[in-house]
Amino acid sequence: MQEPVEAPPRLRVGVVGVGRAGSAIGAALRRAGHVVVAVSAVSELSRVRAEAMLPGVPVVAVPDVVGSADLVVLAVPDDVLPALVEGLASTATFLRGQFVVHLSGRYGTDVLEPATLCGALPLALHPVMTFTGTSVDLARLDGCPFGVTSPDVLRPVAEALVVEMGGDPVWVAEEHRGLYHAALANGSNHLITLVAQTLDLLAHAGVDDPARLVSPLLHASLDNALAAGDRALTGPVARGDAGTVAHHVEQIGRVSREAQAAYVAMARLTADRALAATTLTPSQAESLLDVLARPRDVSPPQGGDE
C-alpha cells in the first residue's frame, strides 16, 4: 500500500486592510485551503467588500487580526506600511514564528525589520495585477506574476504561497525593489494616461467612437513591443519623417498644450531609442531633434486647455 500523502499545513490567515488587493489575496488564500480567521476594515465600503469576498470572516481591530493569525497579510498603501509595522512592533503585537506578508511593490522585506526583530518571518509578495475588489479578481490571479522578496531561507515558502494562490513567483532582489516598482508604474499607469489622451485627441478630431477606432492598433502595438522591444518601433519618428512630426506637434498644440508637451517628450525619447537600435540614422535623428527643439506656438489652443 502507498503511504498517505500528508497535505501541506494550513495556516490561520489575518488580513489587515480589505481593499481591492487585500480582499483578493485573502480570498485566494482561502481558496487554497487556508483559513481566514479575521480581517480589519475602516470604511463602510471595505466592510461590504469583506462580506462579499470573505463571507463569515469577522471584522475586528488590527491588533486582534495580528494576534489571531499564523500568517498576517498587510494590505495597506505603501506610504502607510512603515508606520503600521513600527506601531505593531512597538506594542509587541507580532508573534514569534508568525509569517508577516505585505503586498507593496515598493518595498522588500527591510520595511518589515521591526516585525522580524519580534521573531516574525518576513515575506514581500506583490501581485503584478490591477484589482476591482470583486469576485473577478480570483480569476485574474490565475497565472498572475508576483514580485517575491524574502530572506533566502524563506524563499521556498514565499514561492509556494504564490503558487497556491494560482500565481507565478518572480524573484526580485531587495536592492532592486524600488526600481522594479517604478518600472511597473511607468508602464501601467502612464500607458493609461497615454491611451486616454489619445482618445481625447481623436474625439477632438471628430471621431465618434475613438476606442473602437484605435483598439486594434494599440493591442497590436503592445503585442509587438512585448515581443520585439525597440525593433517594433514604427511611425514618423522611427522613419525620420521630421516634417510629419512637426505637423503633429502643431496640430496637437491647437487642442492641448499638455498633450503637445507630452508628444514632444515621447518623440524625443523615441528618437533616442530608435537611434540606439539603428532603425534611425544620425542625420535623421538630427533633423527630428531640431524640429522637437523649436519654440512652440504661443497662441491659445482651439477648444482645448489654456
C-alpha positions in Angstrom: 0.0 0.0 0.0 1.1 3.5 -0.7 2.0 5.8 2.2 -0.6 8.5 2.6 0.5 11.9 1.3 0.4 14.5 4.0 -1.2 17.7 3.0 0.8 20.9 3.4 0.0 22.7 6.7 -3.0 25.0 6.6 -2.5 28.5 8.1 -4.8 30.8 10.0 -4.7 34.0 8.0 -5.5 37.5 9.1 -5.8 40.4 6.6 -5.1 43.9 7.6 -6.9 46.1 5.1 -9.6 44.6 2.8 -9.1 46.9 -0.1 -9.0 45.6 -3.6 -5.7 43.8 -3.3 -6.3 42.6 0.3 -9.7 41.1 -0.4 -8.4 39.3 -3.5 -5.3 37.8 -1.7 -7.4 36.8 1.3 -9.9 35.1 -1.0 -7.1 33.4 -2.9 -5.5 32.0 0.3 -8.9 30.8 1.4 -9.4 29.1 -2.0 -6.1 27.4 -1.4 -7.4 25.8 1.8 -6.1 28.3 4.4 -8.5 29.6 7.0 -9.1 33.4 7.0 -9.8 34.0 10.7 -10.1 37.8 10.8 -9.8 41.0 8.8 -9.7 44.7 9.6 -11.8 47.3 7.7 -12.0 51.0 8.2 -14.5 52.3 5.7 -18.1 51.0 5.0 -17.0 50.1 1.5 -14.3 47.9 3.0 -16.8 46.2 5.2 -19.1 45.5 2.3 -16.1 44.1 0.3 -15.1 41.9 3.2 -18.6 40.4 3.4 -18.7 39.8 -0.4 -15.2 38.4 -0.8 -14.7 36.8 2.6 -18.2 36.0 3.9 -18.4 35.0 7.5 -15.0 36.3 8.5 -15.2 38.6 11.5 -14.1 42.2 11.1 -12.0 43.2 14.1 -9.4 45.7 15.2 -5.9 45.5 13.7 -4.2 44.1 16.8 -6.8 41.4 17.1 -6.2 40.4 13.4 -2.5 40.1 14.0 -2.9 38.2 17.3 -5.2 35.6 15.9 -3.1 34.6 12.8 -0.3 32.4 11.7 0.1 34.4 8.6 -0.7 38.2 8.6 -1.3 40.0 5.3 -0.6 43.7 5.5 -2.6 45.1 2.6 -2.2 48.8 3.1 -1.0 51.7 1.0 2.8 51.9 0.5 3.1 55.2 2.5 1.2 53.7 5.4 3.1 50.4 5.7 6.3 51.5 7.6 4.4 53.3 10.4 2.0 50.4 10.7 4.7 47.9 11.1 6.6 50.0 13.6 3.5 50.6 15.6 2.5 47.0 15.8 6.1 46.0 16.7 6.3 48.7 19.5 3.2 47.2 21.2 4.6 43.6 20.9 1.7 42.6 18.7 3.6 40.4 16.3 4.1 36.8 17.3 7.3 34.8 17.2 7.3 32.4 14.3 4.4 34.2 12.6 4.6 34.9 8.8 4.1 38.6 8.1 3.4 39.3 4.4 3.0 42.7 2.7 1.7 43.3 -0.8 3.6 46.5 -1.6 5.5 46.7 -4.8 7.8 49.5 -3.5 9.2 47.6 -0.5 11.1 44.4 0.0 11.4 42.9 3.5 13.6 45.6 5.0 10.4 47.5 5.8 9.4 44.5 8.0 12.5 44.6 10.1 10.6 45.8 13.3 8.4 42.7 12.9 11.5 40.5 12.2 13.1 41.7 15.5 9.9 40.5 17.2 10.6 37.0 15.8 8.2 37.2 12.8 9.1 35.8 9.4 9.0 38.5 6.7 7.7 38.0 3.1 7.1 40.5 0.3 4.6 39.2 -2.2 3.5 41.8 -4.8 0.8 40.8 -7.3 1.5 42.4 -10.6 -2.1 43.0 -11.4 -4.8 45.6 -11.1 -7.9 44.6 -9.0 -11.5 45.5 -8.9 -12.5 44.4 -5.4 -15.0 41.9 -6.8 -15.1 38.1 -7.4 -13.5 38.5 -10.9 -10.2 39.2 -9.1 -9.7 35.5 -8.3 -9.6 34.6 -12.0 -7.1 37.4 -12.5 -4.8 35.8 -10.0 -4.5 32.6 -12.1 -1.2 32.8 -13.8 -0.6 36.3 -12.3 3.1 37.1 -11.7 4.1 38.1 -8.2 7.2 40.0 -7.3 8.7 37.9 -4.5 11.3 39.1 -2.0 12.3 37.3 1.2 15.3 36.1 3.2 16.9 33.2 1.3 15.8 30.6 3.9 12.1 31.6 3.4 12.2 31.8 -0.4 10.6 28.3 -0.9 7.8 29.3 1.5 7.2 32.6 -0.3 7.1 31.0 -3.7 4.9 28.1 -2.5 2.3 30.6 -1.2 2.2 32.3 -4.6 1.8 29.0 -6.4 -1.0 28.0 -4.0 -2.8 31.3 -4.9 -2.5 30.4 -8.6 0.3 32.9 -9.3 3.7 32.8 -10.9 6.5 33.8 -8.5 9.2 36.1 -9.9 12.2 36.8 -7.7 13.2 40.4 -7.1 16.3 41.2 -5.0 15.8 43.6 -2.1 18.1 46.3 -3.5 16.2 46.3 -6.8 12.7 46.5 -5.3 12.3 50.3 -5.8 13.3 50.2 -9.5 11.1 47.2 -10.1 8.1 49.0 -8.8 8.9 52.2 -10.6 9.2 50.3 -13.9 5.8 48.7 -13.4 4.1 52.1 -12.5 5.8 53.7 -15.5 4.4 51.1 -17.9 0.9 50.5 -16.4 -0.1 54.0 -15.1 1.5 56.0 -17.9 0.0 53.7 -20.6 -3.5 54.5 -19.3 -2.7 58.2 -19.4 -1.3 57.9 -22.9 -4.3 55.9 -24.2 -6.8 58.3 -22.5 -5.0 61.3 -24.1 -5.2 59.6 -27.5 -8.9 59.1 -27.1 -9.3 62.8 -26.2 -7.4 63.9 -29.3 -9.4 61.6 -31.6 -12.7 63.0 -30.1 -11.4 66.5 -31.0 -10.8 65.2 -34.5 -14.5 64.3 -34.8 -14.2 60.5 -34.4 -17.5 59.2 -32.9 -16.1 56.1 -31.2 -12.4 56.7 -30.6 -11.9 53.5 -28.6 -13.3 51.3 -31.4 -11.0 53.0 -34.0 -7.8 52.7 -32.0 -8.2 49.4 -30.1 -6.8 47.1 -32.8 -3.8 49.3 -33.3 -3.0 49.7 -29.6 -3.4 46.0 -28.9 -1.1 45.2 -31.9 1.5 47.8 -30.8 1.6 46.4 -27.2 2.0 42.8 -28.5 4.8 43.9 -30.9 6.6 45.9 -28.1 6.4 42.9 -25.7 7.8 40.6 -28.4 10.4 42.8 -30.1 11.1 45.8 -27.9 12.6 48.8 -29.8 12.7 46.7 -33.0 8.9 47.1 -33.1 9.1 50.9 -33.5 7.2 52.3 -36.5 5.7 55.6 -37.5 7.1 59.0 -38.5 9.7 59.3 -35.7 11.2 55.8 -36.4 11.2 56.7 -40.1 12.8 60.1 -39.6 9.9 62.0 -41.1 10.7 65.3 -39.5 8.1 67.3 -41.5 5.3 65.0 -40.3 6.4 65.2 -36.7 6.5 69.0 -37.0 2.9 68.9 -38.3 1.8 66.6 -35.5 3.3 69.0 -32.9 1.4 71.9 -34.5 -1.9 70.1 -34.7 -1.8 68.7 -31.2 -0.9 72.1 -29.8 -4.1 73.6 -31.3 -6.0 71.3 -28.9 -3.9 70.9 -25.8 -0.6 72.3 -24.7 -0.2 69.5 -22.2 -0.7 66.9 -24.9 1.7 68.7 -27.1 4.4 68.7 -24.4 3.8 65.0 -23.8 4.1 64.3 -27.6 7.4 66.2 -27.8 8.8 64.4 -24.8 7.8 61.0 -26.0 9.0 61.8 -29.6 12.5 62.8 -28.2 12.7 59.6 -26.2 11.5 57.5 -29.2 14.1 59.1 -31.4 16.9 58.3 -28.9 15.8 54.7 -28.7 15.4 54.4 -32.4 18.9 55.8 -32.9 20.3 53.4 -30.4 18.5 50.5 -32.1 20.0 51.7 -35.5 16.5 52.0 -37.0 17.2 55.7 -37.3 20.3 57.3 -38.8 22.2 60.1 -37.1 21.2 62.6 -39.8 17.6 61.7 -39.5 17.8 62.0 -35.7 19.4 65.4 -36.0 16.5 66.7 -38.2 13.9 65.3 -35.8 15.6 66.7 -32.7 15.8 70.1 -34.4 12.1 70.1 -35.1 11.3 69.0 -31.5 13.6 71.7 -30.1 11.8 74.6 -31.9 9.8 77.0 -29.8 6.1 76.1 -29.6 3.3 78.3 -31.0 2.2 80.5 -28.1 -1.4 81.1 -29.5 -4.1 79.6 -27.3 -5.3 76.1 -28.2 -8.6 75.9 -30.1 -11.2 74.4 -27.8 -8.6 72.8 -25.5 -6.8 73.8 -22.3 -5.4 77.2 -21.8 
